């Protein structure tokens, strides 16, 4: 696992590093507040000196940069709960939620809201990102340190934790079922003592006090409080250098390796990590818009062209129907006008002798085939054959009958008795001029089992 780096922001800047099981904190040389570029460069140089090479870092905020409030969340709905929590937090803070980045940690029916001004923190984050420092987590130093201490105590203990930082400020936190419930920050030990008394009164369990980074003077003062005796006092047993910054550095390492989840994450909303698509987002949006317009244009063009083809097809059908009526003196009796015209053209061509080049017309076998065909036709079914067309061993019948079923009977008879190979008949309803049903027309294609080569012959038939 790479080293874990924590950038402590406050009145001064320190760099925490957790490497090979050891947490260390190093102060960064003071840089003028207006020289934020120089500050960021110094921070990165210090981190690189300790082995930083682009891994995710943590920003830990001092208490002076944070705002907090504890409130009841019992009456808030679960739906859109975070939004309602934000409005509730706004009632306790001097800023609007639009100016803040915030997160919540709860215990039972109470909720601790922690916020920071995103413009103040954002300028440091943006400058660090601009020089290649990756920020994964933003959280208060006191919260991270308290989270490390909470790992050493069971969840049913509700200790009060007191931190003292190097600038003389105090952070007092109360845990409830292993999570922070109250957080107060002050620069006076008397005020810190008052908050400790208040939090002790809020707890139903015997008060347990944990201290970290506190000076001997602070510990001596705390021990003189009437609410705290030596038996109740439980100072954190660790090295004297185990300050809140060291504890926060250890907690950051545990969070990075996934052993624990951070109680507070302020790397969200306006301080969220930049999207990798942000530099090309506008170009991608323009590309998708252009593609949508292109596809829409193609769809419209296809619709227009389809309407043109449909109109041309309708005009062509009307013209063919007019020609049929002019030639035959009646409207077409089938929706397939073109097929009827082709059939009539073949019939007239055969009658006019255009097909006499087929030598089969002079072959006696066509008479034998015609005889077998006529003998195979059913005698109990009423029908009329209007056209017989022979081509080699193939024959095609066109005629009229009462129903589609009768056409199937004719085809079945040819198949069973005549020994022909018969395809499924094609039949269509016949509609008269007054719209009355006048039976069906049928076309049956058949072939002899042995196919002699031969020409085409035509025979007009009637009802057998």
Secondary structure, DSSP 8 states (H G I E B T S, - for coil): ---EEEEEESSS-EEEEEETTEEEEEE-----TT-HHHHHHHHHHHHHHTT-SS--EEEEE-GGG-EEEEEE-TTS-STTHHHHHHHHHHTTSSS-GGGEEEEEEEETTEEEEEEEEHHHHHHHHHHHHHTT--EEEEEEHHHHHHHHHHTTS-TT---EEEEE-TTS-EEEEEEETTEEEEEEEES-HHHHHHHHHHHHHH-SS---EEEES--HHHHHHHHTSTT--TTTB----S-TT--HHHHHHHHHHHHHTTSS--S---SSGGGS---TTGGGHHHHHHHHHHHHHHHHHHHHHHHHHHHHHHHHHHHHHHHHHHHHHHHHSS--SSS-HHHHHHHHHHHHHHHTTTTTT-GGGG-THHHHHHHHHHHHS-SSS-EEEEEEEEETTEEEEEEEES-HHHHHHHHHHHHHTS--EE---EEEEEE-TTS-EEEEEEEEEEE-SS-----EEEE-----
